[in-house]
Amino acid sequence: MAAMARSPSEPGLAGLEEDLTCSICLCLFSSPVTVPCGHNFCASCLELSWAGLSGNFSCPQCRATFAGRPQLQKNTVLCRVVEQLQGCAGAGAEEEEEAAGCRAEVSPVYCDTCLQAPAVQTCLTCTASFCSEHLRPHQDSPAFRDHQLCPPVRDLQQRKCPQHNKLFEFFCSQHGSCICSLCLLGHKLCHTSPLQVAKANAELVLKKRLMELHHQGERAARAMNTVKTNQSQAAETASKKKDLIRSEFSEIKALTEERENQTLKIIADEEKRVSNKFDYIYGILGSKKNEIQSLRDQIEMALTEGDDVLFLKRATALQQTSTKDAFVPVIEMDQNLIHSTLQSVINLKDIVKLSVTPCREKRAEAKLTPGKTKPPPAASPNKTFVGKKPPGPQEKKKPVKVAPTVGTANAAAAVSTKELIDSFLKKSREELLQYAANITLDYNTAHNKVILSERYTRMSVSDTPLNYNHHPQRFTDCFQVLGFQCFKRGIHYWEVELQQNNFCGIGICYGSMERQGPESRLGRNSSSWCIEWFNSKISSWHNDVEKCLPSVKATKIGVLLHCEGGFVIFMAVGEKHNLIYKFKTQFTEALYPAFWLFSSGTVLSLCEMQQSRILI
């Protein structure tokens, strides 16, 4: 379609550009004419479309047929509208010059007899063009009555078969070329059709293709809008979550500061108690010092007495006055209190470390035999007393708090994990949906007989191989497939529906799990965890160890994965969430949703999750 530089002052005319476009040349009308069915075309385009026809004239747009060749009249109203639209574009614009290229008047076709006068008609039978003077024999002589006349046509040689020098009359769809009537012998096995029929068919194909491209463009635009909407929603969700996280950390900091103030107050109170004792002793020692100084002054005064009788009386009285040496009692802070307070802070720090620091070591210690496991070192009793010897057998002391070992810290972490799991088990489905994850299936991991459908959310088993392309991540022995999404951190929840049969498995695995051999089966290795349905029997599998579980009648299973917490929970989704089984471990790799199907009767579908909106 011609690109028109639209004038801002004529928005109404500019909007009519599509309606003023010829459906044959896809340019603005040039000398438009109207056919009986009501459609409009360029006069030259319509003449070329009907060239060589003696009957069965039809509309190029709606394919309506006419008994005879219609008398074409110029549509003057449409001409004026097109001229106004062209005037809005600006005569000097480069875009208008390029758009007008397809409507520019071509040089006239000259008469093939005199080669001087412009031709008025072309005879397709004679394959020559004639002016009005040399056209008279065709009009007057009965010998030329059957000749096909049409408006002047240039380049007639391009319309002839180079082999037989005859006009093209047919089109071979197999070879994609125009042929003459003599060429039909060489195309007996091909599908051929008259040029007009082939043109009509090609127009239908191109119009259908144009409509498909239009729909694809609309779908692409809707997809772009969806992506932008999802991006905005993701940004909004992230902003809310960040505000929530900041609020939670502010609360954590407030609780930590409160605990710090309480702990420091305990030490400050103990310091004040000891300091008051020291002040009391210091006051007593000051009074003792003043008493000693007073006795010294009396003795010195007595030594200056000259009267022997008075001196002896004073000396006798002073000799009977006794003094004792200053005694400083042992005053110490309660070391038990200080040590227990300090140890409580250390325990709190260890619990925080276990909660926020991912485990970097593999669970190699779990594989050690009990005899080879080193016991935690016992605390030395002498370390309980600071600056003092251990109390003797006769002394009575308060019980001493010994510093907890590594096992105690691990026990505290286990208690914390249990409380975390219990808190998630108490949540309703609406609360769990805030962690919703929409899972899709990874085509490159699907076994050669696993069918993926419904936009990679439904899986079943085919009776025959599907000839998938080879891929190193594809399962070769077990009818299994992994989810496309992987999870390294955070909390994630998804649901799976058991549509048919109960011979299947639902679980999670590391991306490094084997893809072939017996160890590639879900739950038969140390890299995967799953729940398996084998008819009415339900089992949990990990590291090739099976544990039979109570039967649960459920058609929808919810999976909750907590990467940092180190656990995955399988639950039956219904009016009330029922726990099926939970695995507790320390995940060391990224995790993928995993699924196993037994036979062609098994069908699993991933449920579309809609994340619950929580007001922050």
ABEGO torsion letter per residue (X at the ends): XBBBBBBAABAAAAAAAAAABBAAAGBBBBGBBBBAAGBBBBAAAAAAAABGBABGBBBAAAGBBBABBBBBBBBAAAAAAAAAAAAAAEAABAAAAAAAAAABBBBBBBBAAAGABBBABBBAAAGBBBBAAAAAAAAABAAAAABBBBBBBBGAAAABBAAAGBBBABBBAAAGBBBBAAAAAAAAABBBBBAAAAAAAAAAAAAAAAAAAAAAAAAAAAAAAAAAAAAAAAAAAAAAAAAAAAAAAAAAAAAAAAAAAAAAAAAAAAAAAAAAAAAAAAAAAAAAAAAAAAAAAAAAAAAABABAAAAAAAAAAAAABBBBBBBBBBBBBBAAAAAAAAAAAAAAAAAAAAAABBBABBBAAAABBAAABBBBBBBBAAAABBGBBBBBAABBBBBBBBBBBAAAAAAAAAAAAAAAAAAAAABBAAAAAAABBBBBBBAAABBAABBBBGGGABBBBBABBAGBBBBAABBAABBBBBBABBBABEBBBBBBBBABEABBBBBBBBAABBABEAAABBGABAABBBBBBBEABBBBBBGGBBBBBBBBBBABBBBBBBAAAGBBBBBBBBABBBBABBBBBBBABBBBBBBBBABAABBBBBBBBBBBBBBX
